[in-house]
């Protein structure tokens, strides 16, 4: 009986599974009724006498008014030595206030009514956006007019924007995927092209308030402005308010220069960026793309989806599913309106399969020119586009802003519908022709970011020629000041330093210092808020140190023992060996240590040079520059003319918040074992407070465990 039951159960399960499988196979054969015809709301176009163009679309669904502004300007207009000018202009014209309100007052004003006004500037254009309740329509338009027409670019907000940009620069090499997508456009368009270039410390430092005023004054004129308005409004009331805030904006200025032309030479090349700290390779392969106005653009859309634009694409099925080489793999043949896009194929794979992954991607690119898409591939290639078409009209914002952009570029209003019709007509032969005409598998640019030591094959064996190693080192922004290294200045600098040693306890007491142990609090400044972090560090002269920073149950540690060391990896929160660069930076910190400097005054590892007089934090001082054995600056000391105490120290450094000049202000002196030390140190980065260290316990020659600097287990 049990055997019969088991047999019946198996038969039943088999029948059920067969039915499910059959149903799954028949899903694609189901017939669906045609979608309802899209009803596109009519956008009304109006041009003011001063040339400002309006695009109006009423929507009474909610009592809300939205405005989107396009300004015909962009970062392509900024000088190459001031890259970042347009971006900072777009930020600070809003945050930096206007002639009527400060930026903070605008924040409070908008928060009080639940509204927002935001601005930015990209490569091709600037934008401004407004969102307010209809009852505050006039206020929203007034703030917008103030921001667009009368920004004052407050210096404090400029400095803040610069700090944020420097912080971004400092972190830009942390993510290997970010690195590969940053470097690839530079290879396609050129490193100095506005479509690929990026900020550096030097370009940000070069930007002044006068530059922002000049940039704004050159391009922000009504004939360069388009304004899309949608939401709950009465047309005549809205026009009257727009006229009152923008109608007297005078039409002036020169015509806006066109975007630069893109010149591209099809060639094959392999570029390698070494990241020894990763175990995966990030790969991008491709060449220049096209324009949305190209005759075969519709066929390229389908081609792109078949090759790598979706799940089930050839790249997905081959590189990921069949070969198991990568979790993430895709391809994009991008197109722009005003300049060519980029054809790129991306994969992330383990280091030991880097070469094979590159080869597999190239194989699929070649196959696109040989094997026409199957019926299933054609359906997938079209459906990915056609099934999402309706969502391009699901908000009033999409409808009106798209029309505004089409108008700017001179495209017909029905451009998108023509594009859809063309996609529907695409045949397998058309896809094959598009692949043959637009893909260049023998002229591919290949960029690999990864740990070269772990690759299964040298990249020069890929068959694309010699490999170029790309240096992604962030250029220093340090401006080396001219220093008069004369015999008199050297003599005076040494004399000032010797007086400082006496003022801090005398050389004999400094020579007795064999170790120091410190406990205190680091107050880290983040946008005006100070975050307390417990700190402890111990140093045993000449070459051992250990520091621990603790907050909310997490600890960051750094250990140095002679020529080796370990530090906490911020990504994994695990101790990892210091890199060669870490060791060099640690040595610089040690050579700037006050006790180390003063205890070596009789046998200096530096050259002390008098560097003029002035004021430091309001106190008259004499400056002494310290140079290393190669003549490179270590730091600049500010020595009080009255007490000969060391009250300040300046030097160039690169921090997580960016690079620049660190100014240390030393105060709250205490005498420990005959040595006068600062118990409070305030550090500013480029004039902005970075952190403050408050020492609670300072011990000289205390007990230090011998194993304190051993390699962690």
C-alpha distance (Angstrom), angle and dihedral (degrees) to the residues before:
residue distance angle dihedral
X1 . . .
X2 3.80 . .
X3 3.81 90.1 .
X4 3.83 91.0 51.2
X5 3.78 91.5 48.7
X6 3.78 91.7 49.3
X7 3.80 91.0 49.5
X8 3.82 91.4 49.8
X9 3.82 91.2 48.4
X10 3.80 91.6 51.9
X11 3.81 91.3 48.6
X12 3.79 91.2 48.6
X13 3.81 92.2 49.3
X14 3.78 91.3 47.9
X15 3.81 90.7 51.0
X16 3.82 91.2 48.1
X17 3.79 93.2 48.2
X18 3.78 89.7 47.9
X19 3.77 90.9 51.1
X20 3.80 91.7 49.2
X21 3.79 91.7 47.5
X22 3.78 91.0 48.2
X23 3.77 91.0 49.4
X24 3.79 90.7 49.4
X25 3.79 90.7 51.5
X26 3.81 92.1 49.7
X27 3.81 96.6 51.6
X28 3.79 92.3 88.9
X29 3.81 89.7 54.2
X30 3.78 94.5 57.3
X31 3.78 114.1 116.8
X32 3.78 119.9 -132.4
X33 3.79 127.9 -166.4
X34 3.77 117.4 -110.2
X35 3.77 116.0 -88.1
X36 3.76 117.8 -102.7
X37 3.76 114.4 -93.9
X38 3.77 113.0 -91.5
X39 3.78 112.2 -111.2
X40 3.79 106.2 -153.0
X41 3.80 114.2 -161.2
X42 3.78 115.8 -124.0
X43 3.80 116.7 -107.3
X44 3.79 116.2 -150.7
X45 3.80 117.9 -141.0
X46 3.80 121.8 -151.6
X47 3.83 129.6 171.7
X48 3.79 120.7 -155.4
X49 3.80 120.5 -138.7
X50 3.82 90.9 -102.5
X51 3.81 92.2 56.3
X52 3.82 99.7 -101.0
X53 3.81 107.6 143.9
X54 3.81 122.0 -142.5
X55 3.81 129.8 -159.9
X56 3.79 112.6 -167.7
X57 3.79 128.9 -167.9
X58 3.80 120.8 170.4
X59 3.79 119.7 -145.3
X60 3.81 118.7 172.8
X61 3.81 94.6 -176.3
X62 3.82 93.7 104.4
X63 3.82 132.4 12.9
X64 3.80 90.8 -111.6
X65 3.80 134.1 118.1
X66 3.81 122.8 -152.8
X67 3.78 128.6 -171.1
X68 3.80 128.7 -172.4
X69 3.79 118.3 -173.1
X70 3.78 127.0 -165.4
X71 3.80 117.9 -161.8
X72 3.79 119.1 -164.4
X73 3.80 97.4 -125.7
X74 3.78 135.0 89.0
X75 3.77 148.5 162.8
X76 3.82 89.3 -77.9
X77 3.82 84.8 77.5
X78 3.82 97.4 55.9
X79 3.82 120.5 97.8
X80 3.79 114.0 -102.9
X81 3.80 92.0 -120.5
X82 3.81 89.4 58.8
X83 3.81 102.4 45.7
X84 3.80 107.0 166.2
X85 3.81 94.3 40.6
X86 3.81 94.4 112.5
X87 3.81 93.4 45.2
X88 3.80 93.0 50.3
X89 3.80 90.2 44.9
X90 3.80 89.5 53.7
X91 3.80 91.0 50.4
X92 3.80 101.9 41.4
X93 3.80 97.4 42.4
X94 3.81 83.2 72.6
X95 3.83 103.2 30.7
X96 3.80 94.2 37.9
X97 3.78 95.5 62.3
X98 3.80 134.1 -129.7
X99 3.78 137.5 -102.1
X100 3.80 88.8 -85.4
X101 3.82 103.4 38.2
X102 3.78 138.0 19.9
X103 3.79 117.4 -122.4
X104 3.79 90.7 -106.2
X105 3.80 91.0 51.1
X106 3.81 89.7 52.5
X107 3.80 88.9 51.6
X108 3.80 91.3 52.8
X109 3.79 92.6 43.8
X110 3.80 93.4 53.3
X111 3.79 94.8 40.9
X112 3.79 88.3 55.3
X113 3.80 91.7 60.0
X114 3.81 98.8 32.8
X115 3.79 93.0 -112.1
X116 3.78 137.8 129.2
X117 3.80 139.0 -151.6
X118 3.81 117.3 -173.6
X119 3.80 133.9 173.6
X120 3.79 137.3 -169.3
X121 3.80 140.9 160.2
X122 3.81 124.4 -140.1
X123 3.79 134.6 178.9
X124 3.82 98.4 -71.8
X125 3.80 105.3 19.9
X126 3.76 148.8 2.1
X127 3.79 123.7 -115.8
X128 3.77 138.5 -158.3
X129 3.80 126.7 -173.5
X130 3.77 132.0 -165.4
X131 3.79 129.1 -170.2
X132 3.81 119.9 177.3
X133 3.77 140.0 142.2
X134 3.79 110.8 -92.1
X135 3.80 91.9 -112.4
X136 3.83 88.0 63.4
X137 3.80 94.4 47.3
X138 3.81 93.3 119.8
X139 3.81 92.7 49.5
X140 3.80 91.9 49.3
X141 3.79 92.1 50.9
X142 3.80 92.3 45.7
X143 3.81 92.5 52.8
X144 3.80 89.8 46.4
X145 3.80 91.7 51.0
X146 3.80 91.7 48.4
X147 3.80 92.6 49.8
X148 3.81 94.9 46.0
X149 3.79 97.9 40.2
X150 3.79 108.7 27.8
X151 3.83 113.3 27.6
X152 3.81 114.8 155.6
X153 3.82 99.0 -164.3
X154 3.78 99.1 -136.7
X155 3.82 109.6 -138.6
X156 3.81 94.1 -132.1
X157 3.80 90.6 56.7
X158 3.80 90.6 46.7
X159 3.80 89.1 53.5
X160 3.81 90.7 48.8
X161 3.82 91.8 50.6
X162 3.80 89.0 49.9
X163 3.81 91.6 50.9
X164 3.80 89.9 51.7
X165 3.79 91.6 48.8
X166 3.82 92.4 48.2
X167 3.79 88.9 50.6
X168 3.80 89.2 53.7
X169 3.81 90.9 49.8
X170 3.81 91.4 50.2
X171 3.83 91.4 55.0
X172 3.78 99.7 38.6
X173 3.81 96.1 103.8
X174 3.80 95.8 48.4
X175 3.81 96.6 89.9
X176 3.84 114.2 54.6
X177 3.81 91.6 -157.3
X178 3.78 89.8 55.0
X179 3.80 88.8 49.3
X180 3.81 95.3 53.3
X181 3.81 93.3 47.3
X182 3.81 90.6 47.9
X183 3.79 96.1 49.1
X184 3.82 98.8 42.6
X185 3.85 96.2 66.4
X186 3.82 88.9 50.4
X187 3.79 88.7 59.0
X188 3.81 92.2 47.3
X189 3.79 101.1 42.4
X190 3.81 101.0 20.0
X191 3.79 129.1 -96.0
X192 3.81 92.9 -94.3
X193 3.80 96.5 45.2
X194 3.82 115.0 116.7
X195 3.81 86.3 -130.2
X196 3.82 91.4 63.0
X197 3.79 113.1 15.9
X198 3.78 122.4 104.9
X199 3.76 140.7 -165.7
X200 3.78 125.7 -78.4
X201 3.78 130.0 -169.0
X202 3.80 90.3 -104.3
X203 3.82 94.3 52.3
X204 3.80 92.3 48.5
X205 3.81 92.0 46.8
X206 3.81 90.1 51.5
X207 3.82 94.2 59.0
X208 3.81 115.7 101.0
X209 3.77 134.8 -174.6
X210 3.79 88.2 -108.6
X211 3.83 89.1 57.5
X212 3.80 90.2 54.9
X213 3.79 93.0 49.1
X214 3.81 90.6 48.3
X215 3.83 93.6 48.1
X216 3.79 91.9 48.5
X217 3.80 92.4 45.5
X218 3.80 92.5 51.3
X219 3.81 98.9 53.3
X220 3.80 112.3 18.1
X221 3.79 101.1 91.4
X222 3.82 128.3 128.8
X223 3.81 96.2 -110.5
X224 3.82 87.4 60.0
X225 3.80 93.4 52.2
X226 3.80 130.9 90.6
X227 3.79 119.2 -175.0
X228 3.80 124.9 -163.5
X229 3.82 115.7 -165.8
X230 3.80 124.7 -174.5
X231 3.76 134.6 164.0
X232 3.77 139.0 57.1
X233 3.80 108.6 -12.9
X234 3.78 142.6 124.4
X235 3.78 107.9 -119.4
X236 3.81 99.5 -135.8
X237 3.80 92.9 44.3
X238 3.78 90.9 48.9
X239 3.81 93.3 48.2
X240 3.80 91.2 49.6
X241 3.80 91.4 52.9
X242 3.80 93.2 45.4
X243 3.80 89.4 49.4
X244 3.81 91.4 50.3
X245 3.81 93.1 52.2
X246 3.80 101.3 34.5
X247 3.81 107.5 16.9
X248 3.83 94.6 88.3
X249 3.81 92.9 48.9
X250 3.82 100.6 120.4
X251 3.76 120.4 -125.9
X252 3.80 107.1 -124.2
X253 3.79 143.7 125.0
X254 3.78 134.9 79.3
X255 3.83 126.5 -67.1
X256 3.80 113.0 -83.0
X257 3.84 113.5 -105.3
X258 3.79 114.9 -115.6
X259 3.78 122.8 -109.9
X260 3.81 112.7 -86.2
X261 3.79 117.7 -97.1
X262 3.79 118.3 -107.5
X263 3.79 116.0 -127.0
X264 3.80 114.0 -167.5
X265 3.78 131.5 -178.0
X266 3.80 114.7 -159.3
X267 3.80 107.2 -130.7
X268 3.77 139.3 138.5
X269 3.79 122.5 -113.8
X270 3.79 139.7 152.6
X271 3.80 120.1 -139.7
X272 3.79 122.5 -169.1
X273 3.81 128.9 -162.2
X274 3.78 112.3 -170.1
X275 3.82 116.9 -139.7
X276 3.83 106.1 172.5
X277 3.80 92.0 -178.0
X278 3.85 96.5 65.3
X279 3.80 133.3 77.7
X280 3.81 97.3 -158.7
X281 3.76 133.5 64.2
X282 3.79 122.8 -133.1
X283 3.78 110.7 -152.4
X284 3.81 132.9 -170.2
X285 3.81 121.4 -178.0
X286 3.80 127.2 -179.8
X287 3.78 148.8 76.5
X288 3.81 140.3 -122.6
X289 3.81 117.7 -32.1
X290 3.79 131.3 -152.7
X291 3.80 148.5 -109.9
X292 3.80 129.2 -85.5
X293 3.81 87.5 -126.2
X294 3.82 94.1 60.4
X295 3.84 112.3 120.1
X296 3.81 92.9 -121.6
X297 3.80 95.7 44.4
X298 3.82 92.9 115.0
X299 3.81 91.7 51.9
X300 3.82 88.8 49.3
X301 3.81 90.1 55.0
X302 3.80 90.2 58.2
X303 3.81 91.7 40.4
X304 3.78 90.4 52.8
X305 3.82 92.7 51.4
X306 3.80 92.3 48.1
X307 3.81 93.9 48.7
X308 3.78 102.9 42.3
X309 3.77 114.3 -36.2
X310 3.80 100.1 106.7
X311 3.79 148.7 11.5
X312 3.78 106.8 -67.2
X313 3.80 92.9 33.0
X314 3.79 120.4 136.8
X315 3.80 92.9 -103.8
X316 3.79 91.2 48.9
X317 3.80 94.0 47.8
X318 3.79 94.0 44.5
X319 3.81 108.3 35.1
X320 3.78 97.9 32.7
X321 3.81 109.9 22.9
X322 3.81 104.5 31.4
X323 3.82 102.4 28.9
X324 3.80 97.9 28.0
X325 3.81 90.8 -141.9
X326 3.77 101.4 133.6
X327 3.76 142.0 16.5
X328 3.80 92.4 -154.5
X329 3.80 118.6 45.1
X330 3.80 130.6 144.2
X331 3.77 143.2 141.1
X332 3.80 132.5 -139.9
X333 3.79 129.8 -169.7
X334 3.78 96.9 -164.6
X335 3.78 125.9 -164.9
X336 3.77 133.0 -169.3
X337 3.76 133.6 -164.6
X338 3.81 100.4 -127.4
X339 3.81 103.4 28.2
X340 3.83 136.0 13.2
X341 3.78 119.3 -79.4
X342 3.80 125.9 -141.5
X343 3.78 131.7 -95.6
X344 3.80 105.3 -142.7
X345 3.78 137.4 163.0
X346 3.79 120.0 -161.8
X347 3.78 133.7 -162.3
X348 3.77 135.5 166.0
X349 3.80 114.1 -154.1
X350 3.79 139.5 159.0
X351 3.79 114.2 -83.6
X352 3.82 94.3 -109.9
X353 3.82 92.7 60.6
X354 3.80 98.9 44.3
X355 3.80 97.4 112.3
X356 3.80 94.5 43.2
X357 3.81 91.3 50.6
X358 3.80 91.3 52.5
X359 3.78 90.8 49.4
X360 3.81 93.0 48.6
X361 3.81 92.6 51.4
X362 3.80 91.7 49.4
X363 3.80 90.2 48.2
X364 3.80 90.6 56.6
X365 3.81 91.8 47.3
X366 3.81 89.0 53.9
X367 3.80 91.7 46.3
X368 3.82 90.4 57.8
X369 3.84 87.2 67.7
X370 3.81 93.6 49.4
X371 3.80 109.8 33.6
X372 3.81 115.6 53.3
X373 3.80 114.6 -140.9
X374 3.79 117.3 -88.0
X375 3.78 123.4 -122.3
X376 3.81 90.6 -96.9
X377 3.80 91.4 48.4
X378 3.79 91.4 49.9
X379 3.79 91.1 50.9
X380 3.80 91.1 48.6
X381 3.80 92.4 44.0
X382 3.79 92.5 53.3
X383 3.79 99.3 35.4
X384 3.79 91.9 57.1
X385 3.79 87.4 62.9
X386 3.80 103.6 30.2
X387 3.81 97.4 45.7
X388 3.78 90.9 53.9
X389 3.80 95.1 44.6
X390 3.79 94.3 92.8
X391 3.82 90.7 57.6
X392 3.77 89.8 65.7
X393 3.78 87.1 74.1
X394 3.80 102.0 39.1
X395 3.82 94.0 107.4
X396 3.78 133.5 42.0
X397 3.80 87.7 -130.0
X398 3.81 92.3 63.8
X399 3.79 92.8 47.8
X400 3.78 98.4 49.9
X401 3.82 99.6 36.7
X402 3.81 92.0 48.0
X403 3.79 90.0 52.7
X404 3.81 89.6 48.8
X405 3.81 90.8 52.8
X406 3.80 93.1 45.8
X407 3.80 88.6 51.3
X408 3.80 90.9 51.9
X409 3.80 92.6 53.0
X410 3.79 94.7 40.1
X411 3.81 95.6 -114.1
X412 3.82 119.9 149.7
X413 3.80 118.0 -102.8
X414 3.82 91.3 -116.9
X415 3.82 93.4 52.0
X416 3.80 93.6 115.2
X417 3.80 93.0 48.8
X418 3.80 91.2 50.1
X419 3.79 88.0 50.2
X420 3.82 90.2 52.8
X421 3.80 91.9 48.7
X422 3.80 90.3 51.1
X423 3.81 92.2 49.9
X424 3.79 89.9 52.5
X425 3.81 89.7 54.4
X426 3.81 96.4 49.8
X427 3.82 114.1 122.2
X428 3.81 131.0 -163.3
X429 3.80 88.8 -105.2
X430 3.81 90.1 53.5
X431 3.82 90.3 52.3
X432 3.79 90.6 49.4
X433 3.81 90.4 49.3
X434 3.81 90.9 48.9
X435 3.80 90.3 51.6
X436 3.80 92.0 49.3
X437 3.79 92.1 47.3
X438 3.80 100.0 41.7
X439 3.81 109.0 27.8
X440 3.79 119.0 77.1
X441 3.82 107.7 -171.8
X442 3.81 91.7 172.0
X443 3.81 92.6 53.0
X444 3.77 104.2 48.9
X445 3.77 127.3 146.2
X446 3.81 110.7 -140.9
X447 3.80 124.3 -164.1
X448 3.80 120.5 -174.5
X449 3.80 125.1 -174.7
X450 3.78 112.9 -170.6
X451 3.80 150.4 88.6
X452 3.77 103.3 -53.7
X453 3.80 94.1 -166.4
X454 3.82 89.7 67.5
X455 3.83 98.9 48.1
X456 3.81 114.4 119.8
X457 3.80 90.8 -136.4
X458 3.80 137.6 17.2
X459 3.79 111.6 -96.1
X460 3.80 91.4 -128.4
X461 3.81 87.6 68.9
X462 3.80 91.2 67.5
X463 3.79 89.4 87.9
X464 3.79 96.9 -115.9
X465 3.80 98.5 107.1
X466 3.77 133.2 -104.3
X467 3.78 119.6 -13.5
X468 3.79 121.8 -114.0
X469 3.80 115.2 -149.0
X470 3.79 110.7 -141.4
X471 3.79 117.6 -144.2
X472 3.80 109.5 -144.0
X473 3.80 95.0 176.3
X474 3.79 108.2 142.6
X475 3.82 107.6 -116.7
X476 3.77 114.0 -117.6
X477 3.78 118.4 -112.7
X478 3.77 92.9 -154.6
X479 3.78 112.8 134.6
X480 3.77 107.5 -155.3
X481 3.77 108.6 -139.7
X482 3.76 118.8 -136.4
X483 3.78 106.4 -105.5
X484 3.79 123.6 -165.3
X485 3.80 100.9 -135.0
X486 3.79 97.6 -171.4
X487 3.79 128.5 151.3
X488 3.81 90.4 -108.7
X489 3.81 93.7 50.2
X490 3.80 92.2 47.1
X491 3.79 91.1 49.9
X492 3.80 92.7 47.4
X493 3.81 92.5 45.4
X494 3.81 91.2 53.4
X495 3.80 91.7 47.5
X496 3.82 91.9 51.2
X497 3.78 90.5 49.9
X498 3.79 92.3 50.1
X499 3.83 89.7 52.4
X500 3.80 88.8 50.9
X501 3.81 90.1 53.7
X502 3.79 89.4 53.9
X503 3.80 92.0 47.3
X504 3.83 89.5 53.5
X505 3.80 97.0 50.1
X506 3.79 108.6 -69.0
X507 3.78 133.7 -83.4
X508 3.81 94.2 -86.3
X509 3.81 91.5 61.7
X510 3.79 92.2 45.7
X511 3.81 90.6 52.1
X512 3.82 89.2 56.9
X513 3.80 91.9 60.1
X514 3.81 108.8 105.2
X515 3.80 99.0 156.5
X516 3.77 141.9 3.3
X517 3.82 130.4 -154.7
X518 3.80 121.8 -165.7
X519 3.80 136.1 -174.5
X520 3.77 123.8 -176.2
X521 3.79 149.3 109.3
X522 3.78 129.6 -72.3
X523 3.81 112.0 -152.7
X524 3.80 105.8 -157.0
X525 3.82 113.9 -158.5
X526 3.80 117.1 -138.6
X527 3.82 115.7 172.0
X528 3.77 93.7 -34.6
X529 3.81 95.2 -42.3
X530 3.80 120.0 108.7
X531 3.81 116.3 -143.9
X532 3.84 113.4 -159.4
X533 3.80 117.2 -136.1
X534 3.81 123.4 -178.2
X535 3.80 111.6 -127.2
X536 3.77 134.5 -168.3
X537 3.74 128.1 173.7
X538 3.77 138.3 169.0
X539 3.79 129.2 -166.2
X540 3.78 128.2 -167.9
X541 3.77 111.3 -166.9
X542 2.93 131.6 -88.0
X543 3.82 106.8 12.8
X544 3.81 115.2 -8.6
X545 3.79 126.6 93.4
X546 3.78 142.0 153.2
X547 3.79 129.2 -171.0
X548 3.80 130.8 -178.0
X549 3.82 126.7 -169.3
X550 3.81 116.8 -169.0
X551 3.79 132.7 -170.9
X552 3.81 133.1 156.5
X553 3.79 93.9 -9.7
X554 3.81 94.3 -50.0
X555 3.81 124.4 109.7
X556 3.79 132.9 -162.4
X557 3.79 115.6 -159.1
X558 3.77 135.9 -169.7
X559 3.81 123.0 -174.0
X560 3.79 127.5 -175.8
X561 3.79 124.1 -171.4
X562 3.77 112.7 172.1
X563 3.79 111.1 -65.0
X564 3.80 94.8 -7.7
X565 3.77 135.4 61.9
X566 3.79 147.9 160.8
X567 3.79 133.9 -137.5
X568 3.79 138.0 -178.7
X569 3.79 112.9 -92.2
X570 3.82 104.7 -132.8
X571 3.81 91.7 -148.5
X572 3.82 96.8 53.6
X573 3.84 100.0 18.3
X574 3.81 86.6 -133.7
X575 3.81 126.9 125.2
X576 3.79 111.8 -102.6
X577 3.81 132.3 177.5
X578 3.78 115.7 -87.3
X579 3.78 114.6 -107.2
X580 3.78 122.4 -127.3
X581 3.80 88.4 -100.7
X582 3.82 90.6 51.7
X583 3.81 90.0 54.2
X584 3.80 91.9 49.7
X585 3.82 92.1 49.7
X586 3.81 91.1 46.3
X587 3.81 90.0 52.6
X588 3.81 89.6 52.1
X589 3.80 90.6 53.1
X590 3.80 90.7 49.7
X591 3.81 92.5 49.3
X592 3.82 88.8 53.8
X593 3.82 92.9 50.8
X594 3.80 109.7 122.8
X595 3.82 97.0 -137.0
X596 3.80 90.8 46.0
X597 3.82 91.1 51.1
X598 3.80 96.2 47.1
X599 3.80 96.7 41.5
X600 3.82 89.9 55.4
X601 3.79 96.9 51.0
X602 3.85 92.2 111.1
X603 3.82 92.7 48.3
X604 3.79 103.0 22.4
X605 3.80 124.6 -167.1
X606 3.80 85.2 -158.9
X607 3.77 140.9 51.0
X608 3.81 115.2 -116.4
X609 3.83 113.9 -146.8
X610 3.80 126.6 -177.2
X611 3.81 106.5 -120.6
X612 3.79 105.2 -174.9
X613 3.78 137.1 -85.6
X614 3.77 132.3 -80.8
X615 3.79 143.6 119.3
X616 3.77 129.5 -60.3
X617 3.80 115.7 -167.9
X618 3.80 88.4 -19.1
X619 3.82 95.4 -51.4
X620 3.83 121.8 114.8
X621 3.80 108.1 -115.3
X622 3.76 144.9 170.8
X623 3.79 115.6 -130.6
X624 3.80 123.3 -136.3
X625 3.79 119.3 -171.2
X626 3.80 117.7 -152.1
X627 3.80 118.3 -149.7
X628 3.80 127.0 -169.1
X629 3.81 123.9 -127.3
X630 3.82 90.5 -83.3
X631 3.79 92.9 51.1
X632 3.80 95.1 -105.2
X633 3.82 117.5 140.6
X634 3.80 117.0 -101.2
X635 3.79 99.3 176.8
X636 3.78 144.4 -45.9
X637 3.79 117.9 -114.2
X638 3.80 124.6 -148.6
X639 3.83 108.7 -150.1
X640 3.79 119.4 -169.5
X641 3.81 112.0 -116.7
X642 3.80 89.9 -148.8
X643 3.82 103.5 45.5
X644 3.82 103.1 14.7
X645 3.81 87.0 -130.1
X646 3.77 119.8 145.2
X647 3.80 102.1 -114.4
X648 3.77 101.7 162.0
X649 3.77 144.7 26.4
X650 3.83 130.9 -170.5
X651 3.79 131.5 -169.4
X652 3.79 143.1 147.4
X653 3.79 116.6 -98.2
X654 3.79 141.8 161.9
X655 3.79 114.3 -128.4
X656 3.82 135.2 173.9
X657 3.81 86.2 -98.1
X658 3.77 93.5 53.1
X659 3.77 140.6 -80.7
X660 3.76 129.6 -69.5
X661 3.76 144.9 92.0
X662 3.78 117.6 -23.6
X663 3.80 114.1 -154.4
X664 3.80 114.6 -164.4
X665 3.78 118.1 -161.7
X666 3.84 111.8 -160.6
X667 3.80 121.7 -157.9
X668 3.83 146.6 138.2
X669 3.78 93.7 65.6
X670 3.79 121.9 -158.5
X671 3.80 131.5 -177.8
X672 3.82 113.2 -123.0
X673 3.81 117.7 -179.9
X674 3.81 89.4 -20.2
X675 3.83 94.0 -50.2
X676 3.80 120.7 111.8
X677 3.82 110.1 -137.9
X678 3.81 134.1 176.9
X679 3.81 112.7 -111.5
X680 3.83 93.3 -170.0
X681 3.79 126.9 49.0
X682 3.80 122.8 179.3
X683 3.79 116.3 -165.8
X684 3.79 124.2 -160.1
X685 3.79 124.1 -170.1
X686 3.80 113.2 -151.1
X687 3.79 89.1 -22.8
X688 3.83 95.5 -49.0
X689 3.80 119.9 108.6
X690 3.80 109.7 -104.4
X691 3.81 103.2 174.6
X692 3.77 146.4 -36.9
X693 3.79 127.3 -134.6
X694 3.79 118.3 -153.4
X695 3.80 113.2 -171.6
X696 3.80 116.7 -149.9
X697 3.82 98.6 174.7
X698 3.80 126.9 26.8
X699 3.80 117.3 179.0
X700 3.79 126.4 -177.1
X701 3.82 119.3 -157.3
X702 3.79 94.0 -3.9
X703 3.80 123.6 157.7
X704 3.81 113.4 -72.2
X705 3.79 121.4 -172.6
X706 3.84 110.6 -118.5
X707 3.81 91.3 -133.2
X708 3.81 93.7 52.5
X709 3.81 92.0 101.5
X710 3.81 98.9 39.9
X711 3.76 121.9 122.5
X712 3.81 107.2 -83.6
X713 3.80 116.8 -111.8
